Amino acid sequence: MDALEAIMTTRAMRRLRPDPVSSEDLWTCLRAAQQAPHGGNVQLLRYVVVTDKGLRARIGEVYRKAFDVYADAFQNETPAARHLADNIGSAPALVFFLMPVMEWGGGLDIGPLHASIYPAVQNFCLAARALGLGTTLTTVIRVHQAEALELLGVSSGFEIAALVPVGHPEGSFGVAARRDVKELVRWI
Ligand SMILES: Cc1cc2nc3c(=O)[nH]c(=O)nc-3n(C[C@H](O)[C@H](O)[C@H](O)COP(=O)(O)O)c2cc1C
């Protein structure tokens, strides 16, 4: 697939079919993620891929609880986001992007650690799109992060930067509505 087409049509795909995704495809997406830039090329990101059905269901419960807190606090619930919250455990793969808890920059402002994590998450989503797989970058599970990390068997020292459900989409890919970039650029 043309790279620009993949970029323009990668969006939150929250309605996923439960049919399995091949490990080969998941590895392709993980390799694409790992190929992203990292500050100082230190490559601190770690991944946990969950395909075990029972564990996905338990993670799904934690996600739903976290989403309920978020939706109450922000009064910002769309039908698609609720659908994902109620069904994320049925997505065939749940991919966690873990970031170490650490001081970054030794007192120098060289940018937040997150800046070395999200390019990888987006690469993962773009590769998935190229393979016809739907994804959504989610972070709301951080509301109940300790519970989620315990389920993953991750001890202290890491936090969840993103949880990306992956699966074959129910709907079709398209270009999402966005503000016109021309209104947002100052070109001098
Ligand atoms: C940092 C970040 C966190 C997000 N967290 C969530 C989340 O927890 N749950 C969710 O359903 N979507 C989440 N999203 C997806 C956004 O809601 C989505 O990208 C936005 O609504 C645009 O959707 P679209 O690409 O389909 O137009 C997150 C996106 C970003 C960039």
The ligand as an SDF file (V2000), in Angstrom:
LIG
                    3D

 31 33  0  0  0  0  0  0  0  0999 V2000
   -3.0070   10.1510   23.3390 C   0  0  0  0  0  0  0  0  0  0  0  0
   -4.2890    9.5320   22.8520 C   0  0  0  0  0  0  0  0  0  0  0  0
   -5.0730    8.8190   23.7250 C   0  0  0  0  0  0  0  0  0  0  0  0
   -6.2620    8.2330   23.3060 C   0  0  0  0  0  0  0  0  0  0  0  0
   -6.9690    7.4610   24.1810 N   0  0  0  0  0  0  0  0  0  0  0  0
   -8.0950    6.8480   23.7600 C   0  0  0  0  0  0  0  0  0  0  0  0
   -8.7980    5.9590   24.6290 C   0  0  0  0  0  0  0  0  0  0  0  0
   -8.3880    5.7040   25.7590 O   0  0  0  0  0  0  0  0  0  0  0  0
   -9.9220    5.3620   24.1520 N   0  0  0  0  0  0  0  0  0  0  0  0
  -10.3890    5.5840   22.8800 C   0  0  0  0  0  0  0  0  0  0  0  0
  -11.4260    5.0320   22.5190 O   0  0  0  0  0  0  0  0  0  0  0  0
   -9.7250    6.4020   22.0290 N   0  0  0  0  0  0  0  0  0  0  0  0
   -8.5910    7.0230   22.4320 C   0  0  0  0  0  0  0  0  0  0  0  0
   -7.8840    7.8060   21.5640 N   0  0  0  0  0  0  0  0  0  0  0  0
   -8.3350    7.9360   20.1670 C   0  0  0  0  0  0  0  0  0  0  0  0
   -8.8790    9.3190   19.8820 C   0  0  0  0  0  0  0  0  0  0  0  0
  -10.0860    9.5030   20.5600 O   0  0  0  0  0  0  0  0  0  0  0  0
   -9.0400    9.4220   18.3620 C   0  0  0  0  0  0  0  0  0  0  0  0
   -7.7590    9.4200   17.7950 O   0  0  0  0  0  0  0  0  0  0  0  0
   -9.7730   10.6820   17.9390 C   0  0  0  0  0  0  0  0  0  0  0  0
  -11.0610   10.6720   18.4690 O   0  0  0  0  0  0  0  0  0  0  0  0
   -9.8680   10.7820   16.4390 C   0  0  0  0  0  0  0  0  0  0  0  0
  -10.5130    9.6350   15.9310 O   0  0  0  0  0  0  0  0  0  0  0  0
  -10.5010    9.3490   14.3510 P   0  0  0  0  0  0  0  0  0  0  0  0
   -9.0740    9.1200   13.9710 O   0  0  0  0  0  0  0  0  0  0  0  0
  -11.3210    8.1240   14.1310 O   0  0  0  0  0  0  0  0  0  0  0  0
  -11.0600   10.5510   13.7070 O   0  0  0  0  0  0  0  0  0  0  0  0
   -6.6850    8.3910   21.9660 C   0  0  0  0  0  0  0  0  0  0  0  0
   -5.8790    9.0900   21.0660 C   0  0  0  0  0  0  0  0  0  0  0  0
   -4.6860    9.6390   21.4980 C   0  0  0  0  0  0  0  0  0  0  0  0
   -3.8040   10.3600   20.5040 C   0  0  0  0  0  0  0  0  0  0  0  0
  1  2  1  0
  2  3  1  0
  2 30  2  0
  3  4  2  0
  4  5  1  0
  4 28  1  0
  5  6  2  0
  6  7  1  0
  6 13  1  0
  7  8  2  0
  7  9  1  0
  9 10  1  0
 10 11  2  0
 10 12  1  0
 12 13  2  0
 13 14  1  0
 14 15  1  0
 14 28  1  0
 15 16  1  0
 16 17  1  0
 16 18  1  0
 18 19  1  0
 18 20  1  0
 20 21  1  0
 20 22  1  0
 22 23  1  0
 23 24  1  0
 24 25  2  0
 24 26  1  0
 24 27  1  0
 28 29  2  0
 29 30  1  0
 30 31  1  0
M  END
$$$$
